[in-house]
Amino acid sequence: MQGMEKIYREIGAGIRTVRKALKLTQAEVAERAGIDASFFGQIERGANIPSLRTLYAVAAVLRVEPADLLPRTKGRRAPDPSLAAIDSLLARLKPGKRRFLMGVVRDLADEFER
């Protein structure tokens, strides 16, 4: 069971990363997902197991795919919760603003590579 506990902690860590990137509180996510705030806190800590329904509800609130919150499995690249959070933020923008922001990010990435 120790392996499963690690998986639950990884799921919680992924959820926490996306939630913080979106500047949402645990209480806000829990309320929007229709679950108890203390239960949501337990999920983030890996102390409780989210049902599939709960995982989908949390993913919807965070505007990511449920799979983005799951840890890596054999043959599957580990999702980066930060990238899922960025994708969620970009999805809220109109196409023109999204293209502009992507240009800024590209310029910054080029600068950081130097």
Buried (B, 14 or more C-beta within 10 A) or exposed (E): EEEEEEBBBBBBBBBBBBBBBBEBEBEBBBBBBEBEBEBBBBBBEBEBBBEEEBBBBBBEBBBBBBEBBBBEEEEEEEBEBEBBBBBBBBEEEEEEEBEEBEEEEEEEEEEEEE
